[in-house]
Structures are given as structure tokens and as C-alpha cells.
Amino acid sequence: MAASIIRGRARLCIPQQVWKTSVRLATDTYYVLIPEIPPDTPETNSLMRIGELPQFSTITPDNVITGCAKLAIEYETRLGNQLDKLKDPSLPKTFESVYEPIEEIAVPLNYAWRTAKHLNYVAGTQGFRDIFQRIHLQVGRAKNERWVSEVLYYAGKEVNADAANLTEFQQRLVQLYLLEGRLNGIELQGNDKKLFIETLRKLSEEKNNFRNKVMICQGLFSHRVDDFSVVKDLPKSLVSMMAEDKTKPAQGPWKVTLQNNMYFNFLEHCSDRTLRWNAWQAHNNRASVNFVSQHLANHKLIETIRMYRQDIAGLLGYSSFAEMSMETKMAGTVENVLNMLEVFKSKFHPLAVEEIKVLQDFADSNGFHDKLNMWDIPFWRRKHHDTLYSIDETEIAHYFPLPKVLDGLFRLCNRFFGINIKENTTCDKWDSHVTAYDVSDENGDYVSTFYLDPYARYPEKIGGAWMEMGKERSDLMGTHALSYLVLNIPPPVMRGRPALMSFKDVASLFHQFGHGLQQMLTKASYSEIAGQRNIEWDALHICASFMVQLLHTPHMLRDISSHHETGNPLSDSEINQIISASKHLSAFDMMNQLYFSAFDMEIHLSKTHWHDVMTSTWESYVPAPLTEDNYHPCSFTHIFSDQYPAAYYSYKWSEMIAADIFDAFHEVGFDNQEKILAVGKRFKDTFLSLGGGVPASEVFRRFRGRDPSLDALQTHYSVK
């Protein structure tokens, strides 16, 4: 979705003696406000040196404050000067005169901001978390001016009139600016424009209200457990998480909360059905009238958010918000999305019904005497999974020592894509366990660098796994791509022994590295379209999903597994067990995701009340009862406050495209190195190199020679 309109200039929360900004008046005249500009320079603040890798040991919270302030000031001032120049009708409006000056000021500011963001995630207790919270919104607002400038928009139209003489990447960048400008209401006039801006402001407020209410309600719930029999069969890690006294987890009391890693774990392992229901109903009634008083409930806010979005879409000339959303999606049209959902529903729903029937029979045979409800399914699913598959996750982890997994992943990248990954032992790091790697192409030429931070370090480092850009490629500025790969696996338990990864951790690594390959191998010339920037939202997870599908093959599992003591790889039977286990209740999972996708689309297409949409859509998709106490849309932040409105289908769309890509490799045979390398080169030259520099649908056609097929994902799930 387009950036929000924000009027006025950015105000960084920094010490007054180092702040200065520019203010644009109604006449578009710029004045500079004193006090003084921060004295920082590239020589005194490494955050401002874009031509080298970050010098983490020299970066302090003060460096972040003053460096970002200086760069934001320069950005605002120079952007204002650029806009003034573009008003001159005698100035030729070429790509070079319009956009390259923006590239020159955006790359340094983005690099400083991204470095600060990264340190906020991995070194938060050193002061970087507080500092980042003070600067990131303001920096974003400063950069947002380029999307809402009429002068820049109409200069871009003049550049676009000569599109035939632009390079492919230049055309893509111009189209980005024109689309973002139009979606930000630049072409609106008079009362329509005023109404658009006011509606967008109200929508932003209500989205924040929605999110905040969910967060407050999530924190309100806890259930105290004093009976040891309730927790005695739970995993030790879960018991420790629940214990009020972390130093004596076996003594209790224990507390159940709605924290994600606790809540889902509890549903899977708690044998007390009443306690499961209690946690489930609290989770699915966050910010609903069933959970809290009216002032913390979101049931009315859902309709308000829908109304504002429809009003915005209508002002811009769209029949619905969903139609407007398709402007920035690979799917292109609402009809294409609905067709995918309908086809997959017809194929997977009968299988999901059968899966739940089998699970019901299993539960009945083990003494359960009721119909399975949503709070029962996770528990009985785990029991059924453990019965079907003789997989000891602790034992399996012995076959996935981190060094062996990384070696296999890097060899895969060489074999499939012709790239080489080698450790960089000379660069500066933020923690002693961090490793840096340089990436070179088939000719040995340096391409990019990425850092790996593998181990959990709570509370200094936040949980989760991600791979984010630290610096974009820019030919104009001479910068190479830089990325951060962050995991949170347990560190080695003994000196001299490697860290062991669960299979879930291995899958997460492959998923994130799929994102990283697009970031590191980009050949797009300009930072705004380099790597994963400007990739359509429903295409963003394609490479990540492809890497996970690649992992779930006997060839790949055999190649990356090796017992850390004996050196033996996983046996064929163990590999088959892992692959089969990954598909346990996969049709049911598919239908759940399709339900959320269909609900999201219908919410942004129709005017039917959200509760009626929920009821009818659930009955059509989910083969489990919808109980009266289920008000999960009131906490559906993905679509009502975050980045997935009319876009939740993106997860399955990306998976569908990834399956089609996977088939191209499978068709030539994984043992045929010559043909695999040929397909891999085509994949690298399209998906990994072009990124956001070419429309995703065109990228796919260049790789596959046709439009995407719905069949590949069904084959991946063994559906005919």
C-alpha cells in the first residue's frame, strides 16, 4: 500500500543544541531554522560513511542521534532545493535531473537509519532501542515528502513521456514514483483532496487504536496455575517460561499468558481441556466485547476502518479498496485472487474434512468423548503426529549442527546459482559470536556482504528470525548490498561443541536466506528498486518459500545433515519421516490460510457486516465449528492495522509461485548438475537479480516462459 500522506516537516527527538530543520510554507518557500547543525562528518561518525562496512565498535547511541539528525537535515534541505529547481519550466526534466539528486541524499540517510534499526534489534539494552524509537518515525516522515510532492510528481510525468529512451530500471523507478504519488492523492483537487487527507489521517489514527487495544488486551490476560499435575507433562522449556520464579521452574506457581510462543505451545501440550479453552477464548476474543469493556473493544472500529478505506479508494476512482490494493500486487486483479482461492478451496477442502475426521477418530480412540473444537485440535494434532512419526526432535537436532547446515546451504548456492560465499574475518562486529561473509559471483567478483548473528541473547536481542537489508545497492553512489541474517537458536551447551538446530530452525534459516539472496544478488541500479525494495507484496516471499520447498527434498536433507559426533547423515527412513511429518494436516492448514485470505478480500470488497462475513466465510472454508465465543477478527491486526489489508492472500500466492519455480528444477532432475546450473542461472538472472527492478509477473515470464500455474502447488501437496 502507498505511503501515508503526512504534512509538515519531520522533527527528530534529539538534543536541542544539535537540531535544525527546514520548514516549507504554503508558498513552497523553504526557511532554515536554527539552532545549529550537528558537527558530525564521515570522518567523525562512521554511521555517515557509506563506502565501507559498518564500524560497529565505534557506533554509540549518540552517534545514531547526531548522525541521523545531520543526514535528515541534509536530506530535507537538499530535497527542498531540488523541488525548487524542478519548478523552473526551462529546466529539462530528464531522469538524471529529476531522480538522481534524490538518490544521492537517500542512500546515506537510509544506510544510517538501517544501521540504527539493526542495532535496535540486536543490541537494544545498550541504549540503541530507546534511541531508535525516538528517531525512526521522524526519519520516515522526512523521507515521505518525495511521495507527496506535486512538483516531483509532474516532473516525473515529463520524464515518463520519454520512457522509450529510459533503461528498464529507470522506467521502473519512474513508474514507482508516479504510482505512489497517485495513490497518495496528488491528482485530487479542491474539496476532494482535503477530504482525502483528512480521511487518511483518521484512518491512521484508527489503525493505531486498533493495534493498541489488541496489545493492551493481550497483556491483561493471565491464568495462574498452582497444581503441578497440570504442568508435569509439559515441555521443560514451556514450564520454565510459565514459572513465576525462573530459577525454580519446578516449584511453581505458573502463569499462562497470551505471549505467542507460550500460548501456542500451551495449546499443543496441555491435557486439561478446560484450561486450553480458557486460553483459546481469551486469545480469540482480544479486543472484543466478550473480553473487555466497550472502550477497549474493536468491533465497531473494524467497520470504521473499512469505511475509511472504501472512502479513500472511491476518491481515487476505484470501486473497492481491494481493487485499489491490486495496483501494487503481482496478482493484478481481484478476479485472479478470488479464482486462486476458489480453485484451492475446491481441491483442499475435501482433504481437510478427511484429515479432521481421522483426527477425531484418533481422539475418540484415546478416550476423548466430544466433538473436536479449535482449542482441541492443536493438542490432539500433536498427539497424532507423535504417534504417526517416530521423530524425536531433540535427537534430530544432533544431525543439524550449525556449521554443517551453513556449509550445505553455501554449497547449494554455489551449485545452483554459481555464487561463492566466504567468511570475512577482518570486519568489525557487534558481538563476538557474529560472523561476516562476502559473496562473489561465478567470475570471482565481489557482490555483497552479509552478517550472521545466530544465537539468542535475551533481552539484548529480540526474538525471532529475519534477514534485512543494511545497505542497498546503488550504482550512482557506488554502494554494494549489505544484509543482516539474524537467528535465535540456543548457543552451544559445551565449549568445543557446535550449536544444534531444530528442524524448525533449519527451515527458518532457509526461509530467511531466500530473502537474503534477493537482497545480495540484486543488479538493479537504484536503491529504491534494489533487492527486495519495490517487489510487489504478494511476490515478496517467493524466493523464501522456494528455499523452504527445496529444503524438504531428500537430496537437500541428506546434503545438509551430519551427526555432530559420528558424522553420519540422516538415514533414508528418517528423511522420509521428516518430509511426511511436514505435511501432517497440511490441507487443514491450507484451508485456515485460505479462510483468512477470503475473509480479508470480502471485507474489502463488500459492505456486509464483518461478523456476517466471518460466519459465512468460515462455514465455507474451515472444517471445524465456529463457536459463538469466537471474535478473532477483533484482533486480526494483519489486515486492520498492519500491512496486509486486501493482501493476506499474499502468503499463498507466493507459495504458489515458488512451487512453480521448484517444478522447473525438479523437471531437469536434481542429480543433473549441468541442467540444474542452467535453471539456477536463469533463476538468478531473473528473481534474484531483478528484484523490484522489473514487475514480478514479467520476472516470472522471463524465468518460466509463461504465466503462473495453479497446478504446481497442488502437486507439491500431492493434490490431484
C-alpha positions in Angstrom: 0.0 0.0 0.0 1.2 3.5 -0.6 2.9 5.6 2.0 0.6 7.7 4.1 0.3 11.4 3.4 2.0 13.4 6.1 2.0 17.2 6.0 4.7 19.3 7.7 8.3 18.5 8.2 10.0 15.8 10.3 11.0 16.6 13.9 13.7 14.3 15.3 13.7 14.0 19.1 17.3 14.9 19.7 19.1 17.3 22.0 18.0 20.9 21.0 21.5 22.1 20.6 22.1 19.9 17.6 18.8 20.2 15.9 17.9 22.2 12.8 15.3 21.6 10.2 13.7 23.2 7.2 10.0 24.3 7.1 8.0 24.6 3.9 5.4 27.3 3.9 2.2 27.3 1.8 4.2 29.2 -0.9 6.6 26.3 -1.1 9.4 28.6 0.2 11.9 26.9 2.4 13.4 28.5 5.5 16.1 27.1 7.7 15.5 27.1 11.5 18.4 27.3 13.9 19.8 26.0 16.3 22.9 24.6 14.9 23.6 21.6 12.6 25.3 18.6 14.3 29.0 18.8 13.7 29.2 15.1 12.6 31.1 14.3 9.4 32.1 11.0 7.8 35.5 11.4 9.5 34.0 11.7 13.0 30.9 9.4 12.7 31.2 6.1 10.9 27.4 5.9 10.5 27.9 8.5 7.7 30.5 6.5 5.8 28.6 4.7 3.1 31.6 3.3 1.2 32.7 0.8 3.9 31.3 -1.8 6.1 29.9 -0.6 9.5 32.4 0.1 12.2 30.2 -1.2 15.0 32.7 -0.8 17.8 32.7 2.9 17.2 28.9 3.5 16.9 27.3 4.8 20.0 23.7 5.9 20.7 24.9 9.5 20.5 26.4 8.7 17.0 22.9 7.5 15.9 21.2 10.6 17.2 23.5 13.1 15.7 24.3 11.2 12.6 20.7 10.6 11.7 19.9 14.2 12.5 22.7 15.6 10.3 21.7 13.3 7.4 17.9 14.1 7.8 18.7 17.8 7.8 20.8 17.4 4.6 18.0 15.3 3.1 15.3 17.8 3.8 17.4 20.8 2.7 18.6 19.3 -0.5 15.2 17.8 -1.3 13.7 21.3 -0.9 16.3 22.8 -3.1 15.7 20.1 -5.7 11.9 20.7 -5.7 12.6 24.4 -6.1 14.8 23.7 -9.2 12.1 21.5 -10.7 9.6 24.4 -10.7 11.7 26.1 -13.4 9.9 25.3 -16.6 13.1 25.9 -18.6 14.9 23.1 -16.8 14.8 19.9 -19.0 13.1 17.2 -17.0 15.3 14.2 -17.6 15.8 11.1 -15.4 19.2 12.4 -14.3 18.0 15.9 -13.4 14.8 14.7 -11.6 15.7 11.5 -9.7 19.5 11.2 -9.4 19.7 14.1 -6.9 17.2 12.2 -4.7 19.3 9.0 -4.9 22.3 10.9 -3.7 20.6 12.1 -0.5 18.5 9.0 0.1 21.3 6.4 0.2 23.3 7.9 3.1 20.2 8.5 5.2 18.8 5.0 4.6 22.2 3.4 5.5 22.4 5.3 8.8 18.7 4.6 9.6 19.1 0.9 8.7 22.2 0.5 10.9 20.3 2.1 13.8 17.4 -0.2 13.2 19.6 -3.2 13.2 21.3 -2.2 16.5 17.9 -1.6 18.0 17.1 -5.3 17.3 20.4 -6.9 18.3 21.9 -4.6 20.9 18.8 -3.0 22.4 20.0 -2.9 26.0 23.0 -0.8 25.1 20.7 2.1 24.6 20.0 1.6 20.9 16.4 0.5 21.4 15.4 3.7 23.1 17.2 5.8 20.6 15.7 4.1 17.6 12.2 4.5 19.0 12.9 8.3 19.1 14.1 8.6 15.5 12.5 6.1 13.2 9.1 7.7 12.7 10.6 11.1 12.2 13.1 9.9 9.7 10.3 8.1 7.8 8.3 11.3 7.7 11.2 13.2 6.3 11.6 10.7 3.5 7.9 10.6 2.9 7.9 14.1 1.2 9.0 12.6 -2.1 5.8 10.7 -2.4 3.5 13.7 -1.8 5.3 16.4 -3.8 3.2 17.7 -6.7 6.3 19.3 -8.2 8.2 16.0 -8.2 5.1 14.1 -9.5 4.5 16.3 -12.5 8.3 16.4 -13.3 8.1 12.6 -13.3 5.3 12.7 -15.8 7.5 14.7 -18.1 10.3 12.2 -17.7 7.9 9.4 -18.4 6.8 11.0 -21.7 10.2 10.0 -22.9 10.1 6.5 -21.4 11.3 4.8 -24.7 14.7 6.4 -24.1 15.0 5.2 -20.5 16.6 2.0 -19.3 14.3 -0.7 -17.9 15.4 0.1 -14.3 14.8 3.8 -14.9 11.3 3.2 -16.3 10.5 1.1 -13.2 11.7 3.8 -10.8 9.7 6.5 -12.6 6.6 4.2 -12.5 7.1 3.7 -8.8 7.1 7.5 -8.1 4.1 8.1 -10.3 2.0 5.2 -8.8 2.9 6.2 -5.2 2.1 9.8 -6.0 -1.3 8.9 -7.5 -2.2 6.6 -4.6 -1.3 9.5 -2.2 -3.9 11.7 -3.9 -1.7 14.1 -5.8 -4.1 14.3 -8.7 -7.0 15.2 -6.5 -8.1 18.8 -6.3 -10.1 21.1 -4.0 -12.5 19.5 -1.5 -11.7 16.0 -2.7 -8.1 16.5 -1.8 -8.9 17.9 1.6 -11.3 15.1 2.3 -8.7 12.5 1.1 -6.0 13.9 3.5 -8.4 14.1 6.4 -9.7 10.6 5.8 -6.2 9.2 5.6 -5.4 11.0 8.9 -8.4 9.4 10.6 -7.6 6.0 9.2 -4.0 6.2 10.5 -5.4 7.1 14.0 -7.9 4.3 14.0 -5.4 1.7 12.8 -3.1 2.7 15.7 -6.1 2.5 18.1 -6.9 -1.0 16.8 -3.4 -2.2 17.3 -3.1 -0.6 20.8 -6.3 -2.2 22.0 -5.1 -5.6 20.9 -1.8 -5.2 22.7 -3.5 -3.9 25.9 -5.9 -6.8 25.9 -3.2 -9.3 25.2 -1.4 -8.1 28.3 -4.5 -8.2 30.5 -4.9 -12.0 30.4 -3.1 -14.4 32.6 -4.1 -17.6 34.3 -2.4 -18.8 37.5 -1.7 -22.5 37.8 -0.9 -23.9 41.3 -1.4 -27.6 40.5 1.8 -29.4 39.5 -0.2 -32.1 37.7 -1.2 -29.5 35.1 2.4 -28.8 34.1 4.2 -32.1 34.9 3.9 -33.4 31.3 4.6 -30.0 29.6 8.0 -29.5 27.9 10.6 -28.2 30.3 11.1 -25.1 28.2 7.4 -24.3 28.5 7.4 -24.9 32.2 10.3 -22.6 32.7 8.6 -19.9 30.6 5.5 -20.2 32.7 7.2 -20.3 36.1 6.9 -17.1 38.2 10.3 -17.9 39.7 12.5 -18.7 36.7 15.3 -20.0 39.0 13.0 -22.7 40.4 10.7 -23.7 37.5 9.6 -26.9 39.0 8.2 -25.3 42.2 5.5 -23.0 40.8 3.3 -21.3 40.7 3.0 -21.0 37.0 1.2 -18.5 34.8 -0.3 -18.9 31.3 -0.3 -15.7 29.2 -1.1 -14.9 25.5 2.5 -14.4 24.6 2.7 -16.2 21.2 5.5 -18.7 22.0 3.8 -19.6 25.3 0.2 -19.6 24.1 0.6 -21.9 21.0 2.9 -24.2 23.0 0.4 -24.5 25.8 -2.5 -25.4 23.4 -0.3 -28.2 21.9 0.7 -29.7 25.2 -1.9 -29.0 27.9 -4.0 -32.1 28.6 -6.6 -30.1 30.6 -9.3 -29.2 28.1 -10.9 -26.5 30.3 -7.5 -24.7 30.6 -7.0 -25.0 26.9 -10.4 -23.4 26.2 -9.7 -20.7 28.7 -6.5 -19.6 26.9 -8.0 -20.1 23.5 -11.1 -18.0 24.2 -9.0 -15.2 25.7 -6.7 -15.2 22.6 -9.6 -15.2 20.1 -11.6 -12.6 22.0 -8.8 -10.0 22.5 -10.3 -6.5 22.0 -13.8 -7.9 21.7 -16.9 -7.2 23.8 -16.6 -10.8 25.1 -13.3 -10.0 26.7 -13.3 -6.3 27.8 -15.4 -3.3 28.2 -16.7 -1.3 25.3 -13.8 1.3 25.4 -11.2 -1.5 24.7 -13.3 -3.3 22.1 -12.6 -3.2 18.3 -15.9 -4.5 17.0 -17.1 -1.0 15.9 -13.6 0.1 14.9 -13.5 -2.7 12.2 -16.4 -1.1 10.4 -14.9 2.4 10.8 -11.6 1.3 9.3 -13.4 -0.4 6.4 -15.4 2.7 5.7 -12.3 5.0 5.6 -10.5 2.6 3.3 -13.5 2.5 1.0 -13.8 6.3 1.0 -10.1 6.6 0.1 -10.5 4.1 -2.7 -13.6 5.9 -4.0 -11.9 9.2 -4.1 -9.1 7.7 -6.2 -11.5 6.2 -8.6 -11.6 2.6 -7.5 -14.8 0.6 -7.0 -13.3 -1.0 -3.8 -10.3 -0.9 -1.6 -9.5 -4.4 -2.8 -9.3 -3.2 -6.4 -7.0 -0.4 -5.3 -4.8 -2.8 -3.4 -4.2 -4.8 -6.6 -2.3 -1.8 -8.1 0.7 -2.9 -6.0 0.3 -6.7 -6.3 1.6 -9.3 -8.7 -1.9 -10.9 -9.0 -3.1 -7.7 -10.8 -6.8 -8.1 -10.4 -9.3 -9.1 -7.7 -10.6 -11.8 -10.0 -7.2 -13.5 -10.2 -7.1 -13.7 -6.4 -10.6 -14.9 -6.0 -10.0 -17.6 -8.7 -7.0 -18.9 -6.8 -8.9 -19.0 -3.5 -11.9 -20.8 -5.2 -9.7 -23.4 -7.0 -7.7 -24.2 -3.9 -10.8 -24.4 -1.8 -12.4 -26.9 -4.1 -9.2 -29.1 -4.1 -8.2 -28.9 -0.4 -11.5 -28.7 1.4 -12.4 -32.4 1.0 -8.9 -33.4 2.1 -9.1 -31.1 5.2 -12.5 -32.6 6.1 -11.0 -36.1 5.9 -8.0 -35.0 8.0 -10.2 -33.7 10.8 -12.3 -36.9 10.6 -9.1 -39.0 11.0 -8.0 -36.8 13.9 -11.5 -37.1 15.5 -11.3 -40.9 15.3 -7.8 -40.8 16.8 -9.0 -38.7 19.7 -12.0 -40.9 20.3 -9.8 -44.0 20.4 -7.8 -42.3 23.1 -10.7 -41.5 25.4 -11.9 -38.2 24.1 -15.7 -38.1 24.1 -16.7 -34.9 22.4 -16.5 -33.1 19.0 -13.1 -31.6 18.3 -13.2 -27.8 18.6 -10.5 -25.3 17.7 -9.0 -25.4 21.3 -8.7 -29.2 21.0 -7.2 -29.6 17.5 -3.6 -28.4 18.4 -3.4 -30.9 21.4 -4.7 -33.9 19.5 -2.8 -32.9 16.4 0.4 -33.1 18.3 -0.5 -36.5 19.9 -1.5 -37.8 16.4 1.7 -36.5 14.9 3.9 -38.2 17.6 2.0 -41.5 17.0 2.4 -41.4 13.2 6.0 -40.2 13.1 8.9 -41.5 15.2 10.7 -38.2 15.3 12.5 -37.2 18.4 13.1 -33.5 17.8 15.9 -33.4 20.3 17.7 -36.3 18.6 17.1 -34.9 15.2 18.8 -31.7 16.2 22.0 -33.7 16.6 22.0 -34.1 12.8 21.8 -30.4 12.2 24.9 -28.7 13.8 25.0 -25.1 12.6 28.4 -25.3 10.8 27.2 -28.3 8.8 23.9 -26.7 7.9 25.7 -23.5 6.8 28.2 -25.4 4.7 25.4 -27.3 3.0 23.5 -24.1 2.3 26.5 -22.3 0.9 27.3 -25.3 -1.3 23.8 -25.3 -2.6 24.2 -21.6 -3.6 27.3 -22.5 -5.5 25.8 -25.5 -7.2 22.5 -23.9 -8.1 23.4 -20.2 -8.6 27.2 -20.3 -9.2 28.0 -17.9 -6.3 30.7 -18.3 -3.7 30.3 -17.4 0.0 33.5 -17.0 2.0 33.9 -15.8 5.6 35.3 -12.3 6.1 37.5 -12.4 9.2 38.6 -8.7 9.2 35.4 -6.7 9.5 34.1 -5.2 12.7 31.2 -6.8 14.6 28.6 -6.0 17.3 29.1 -9.4 19.2 31.8 -11.9 19.4 29.6 -14.7 18.0 28.7 -12.8 14.8 30.3 -13.9 11.6 30.5 -11.9 8.3 30.6 -13.4 4.8 31.5 -12.0 1.4 29.5 -13.1 -1.6 31.2 -13.3 -5.1 29.8 -14.3 -8.5 30.9 -17.0 -10.8 33.8 -14.8 -12.0 35.1 -14.2 -8.5 33.9 -10.6 -8.5 32.7 -9.2 -5.1 29.0 -8.8 -5.0 27.9 -8.2 -1.4 28.4 -8.9 2.3 26.1 -10.3 5.0 26.4 -10.8 8.7 25.1 -13.8 10.6 24.1 -13.4 14.3 22.9 -16.9 15.2 22.4 -17.2 19.0 19.7 -15.9 21.3 20.8 -13.2 23.7 17.7 -12.1 25.6 17.0 -9.3 26.5 19.7 -7.6 24.5 18.5 -9.2 21.3 14.8 -9.6 20.3 13.4 -13.0 19.5 12.6 -14.3 16.0 14.5 -14.7 12.8 14.9 -12.3 9.9 17.2 -11.1 7.1 17.1 -7.4 6.3 18.9 -5.1 4.1 21.5 -2.9 5.8 22.5 -1.0 2.7 21.0 -1.0 -0.8 23.0 -1.3 -4.0 23.3 2.0 -5.8 25.4 2.3 -9.0 25.2 6.1 -8.7 26.6 6.1 -5.2 28.9 3.1 -5.8 27.5 1.1 -2.9 27.2 -2.7 -2.7 24.4 -4.6 -1.0 24.7 -5.4 2.7 22.4 -7.6 4.7 21.9 -8.9 8.3 20.8 -12.5 8.9 19.6 -12.9 12.5 18.5 -16.2 14.2 17.8 -17.0 17.8 19.0 -20.6 18.2 20.3 -21.8 21.5 24.1 -21.3 21.8 26.4 -24.4 22.2 25.9 -26.1 25.5 29.6 -27.0 25.9 32.8 -25.4 24.8 34.1 -27.0 21.6 30.7 -28.4 20.5 28.6 -26.8 17.8 25.2 -25.3 18.3 22.5 -27.8 17.3 19.5 -26.6 15.3 15.9 -28.0 15.4 14.5 -28.7 12.0 12.2 -25.7 12.5 15.3 -23.6 13.0 16.8 -25.0 9.8 13.6 -24.3 7.8 13.7 -20.7 9.2 17.3 -20.3 8.1 16.5 -21.4 4.6 13.4 -19.1 4.5 15.3 -16.1 5.6 18.2 -16.8 3.3 15.7 -16.8 0.4 15.0 -13.2 1.2 18.7 -12.6 1.5 19.6 -13.9 -1.9 17.3 -11.3 -3.5 18.9 -8.6 -1.3 22.5 -9.7 -2.0 22.4 -10.6 -5.7 20.4 -7.6 -7.0 21.6 -5.9 -10.1 19.0 -3.1 -10.0 20.9 0.1 -10.4 18.9 2.3 -8.0 18.4 1.9 -4.2 14.6 2.4 -4.4 14.2 -0.7 -6.5 17.2 -2.8 -5.4 17.0 -6.1 -3.7 13.5 -6.6 -2.2 12.5 -3.0 -2.3 9.6 -2.3 -4.6 8.8 -6.0 -5.0 5.0 -6.5 -5.1 3.7 -7.5 -1.7 2.3 -10.9 -2.9 5.7 -11.7 -4.5 7.8 -10.8 -1.6 8.0 -14.3 -0.1 8.5 -16.2 -3.4 12.3 -16.8 -3.0 12.0 -17.6 0.7 9.2 -20.1 0.0 11.2 -21.7 -2.8 14.2 -22.3 -0.5 11.9 -24.0 2.1 10.4 -26.2 -0.6 14.0 -27.0 -1.7 14.9 -28.0 1.9 12.0 -30.5 2.0 13.7 -32.8 -0.5 15.7 -36.0 0.2 18.6 -34.7 -1.8 18.9 -31.5 0.3 18.2 -33.0 3.7 20.9 -35.6 3.0 23.4 -32.9 2.0 23.0 -30.7 5.0 22.7 -33.3 7.7 25.5 -34.9 9.6 25.5 -36.1 13.2 27.8 -33.8 15.2 29.6 -36.8 16.9 29.5 -39.7 14.4 29.4 -37.7 11.2 26.6 -39.9 9.8 23.9 -38.3 7.7 20.2 -38.8 8.3 19.0 -42.2 7.2 16.5 -42.5 4.3 13.8 -43.5 6.7 14.4 -40.5 8.9 14.4 -38.2 5.9 11.1 -39.7 4.7 9.7 -39.2 8.2 10.7 -35.6 8.3 9.2 -34.9 4.9 6.0 -36.8 5.7 5.6 -35.1 9.1 5.9 -31.7 7.5 2.6 -32.4 5.6 0.7 -33.6 8.6 -2.8 -31.8 8.5 -1.4 -29.7 5.6 -4.8 -29.5 4.0 -6.4 -28.2 7.2 -3.6 -25.6 7.5 -4.2 -24.6 3.9 -7.9 -24.1 4.5 -7.2 -21.9 7.5 -5.0 -19.7 5.5 -7.5 -19.6 2.6 -10.2 -18.7 5.1 -8.2 -15.7 6.4 -7.5 -14.7 2.8 -11.1 -14.9 1.7 -12.3 -13.1 4.8 -9.8 -10.3 4.1 -10.8 -10.0 0.4 -14.6 -10.0 1.2 -14.1 -7.4 4.0 -12.5 -5.0 1.4 -15.0 -5.8 -1.4 -18.4 -5.8 0.2 -20.4 -3.8 2.7 -21.7 -6.8 4.6 -21.1 -6.5 8.3 -17.8 -8.2 9.4 -19.5 -10.7 11.7 -21.7 -12.0 8.9 -18.7 -12.2 6.6 -16.8 -14.1 9.2 -19.7 -16.6 9.7 -20.3 -17.3 6.0 -16.7 -17.5 5.1 -15.8 -19.8 8.0 -18.6 -22.2 7.1 -17.3 -22.3 3.5 -13.7 -22.9 4.4 -12.9 -24.3 7.8 -13.9 -27.9 8.6 -14.3 -27.2 12.4 -17.1 -25.5 14.3 -17.3 -21.7 14.6 -18.3 -21.2 18.2 -20.3 -18.2 19.5 -17.4 -17.0 21.6 -15.0 -16.7 18.6 -14.5 -13.0 17.8 -11.0 -13.3 16.3 -11.4 -10.5 13.7 -11.3 -8.0 16.6 -7.6 -8.9 16.9 -6.8 -9.5 13.3 -4.0 -6.9 13.2 -2.6 -8.2 9.9 -5.4 -6.6 7.9 -6.8 -4.0 10.2 -3.7 -2.3 11.5 -0.7 -3.7 9.7 0.5 -4.2 6.1 -1.9 -6.9 4.8 -5.3 -5.3 4.0 -6.7 -7.0 0.9 -3.3 -8.7 0.8 -3.4 -11.6 3.2 -3.7 -14.0 0.3 0.0 -13.0 -0.5 1.4 -15.8 1.6 -0.3 -18.5 -0.5 0.2 -16.6 -3.8 4.0 -16.5 -3.1 3.9 -20.2 -2.2 2.1 -21.0 -5.4 4.7 -19.1 -7.5 7.5 -20.8 -5.5 6.1 -24.2 -6.3 6.0 -23.4 -10.0 9.7 -22.3 -9.8 10.6 -25.5 -7.8 9.0 -27.6 -10.6 11.4 -26.1 -13.1 14.3 -27.5 -11.1 12.5 -30.8 -10.4 11.8 -31.3 -14.1 15.5 -31.4 -15.0 16.5 -33.6 -12.1 18.5 -32.6 -9.0 21.3 -35.0 -10.0 21.9 -33.4 -13.3 24.4 -30.7 -12.4 24.7 -29.2 -15.9 20.9 -28.7 -16.2 20.5 -27.6 -12.6 23.1 -24.9 -13.0 21.4 -23.7 -16.2 18.0 -23.4 -14.5 19.7 -21.9 -11.4 21.4 -19.3 -13.6 18.0 -18.4 -15.2 16.6 -18.1 -11.7 19.5 -15.9 -10.5 19.3 -13.7 -13.6 15.5 -13.1 -13.0 14.2 -13.5 -9.5 17.4 -13.0 -7.6 18.9 -10.2 -9.8 16.0 -8.2 -10.9 14.1 -8.0 -7.7 11.9 -4.8 -7.6 13.5 -3.5 -10.7 11.0 -5.3 -13.0 7.3 -6.2 -12.4 7.1 -9.6 -10.7 4.8 -11.0 -13.4 7.4 -10.2 -16.1 10.2 -11.6 -13.9 8.2 -14.9 -13.8 7.6 -15.0 -17.5 11.3 -14.5 -18.2 12.1 -17.4 -15.9 9.3 -19.8 -16.9 8.4 -18.6 -20.3 4.7 -18.5 -19.5 2.2 -17.2 -16.8 2.0 -19.0 -13.4 0.0 -22.2 -13.0 -2.2 -23.2 -10.1 -1.2 -26.8 -10.6 2.3 -26.8 -9.1 1.2 -26.0 -5.5 -1.4 -28.7 -5.7 1.3 -31.2 -6.9 3.5 -30.0 -4.0 0.8 -31.0 -1.6 0.1 -34.2 -3.5 -3.3 -33.0 -4.5 -4.7 -34.0 -7.9 
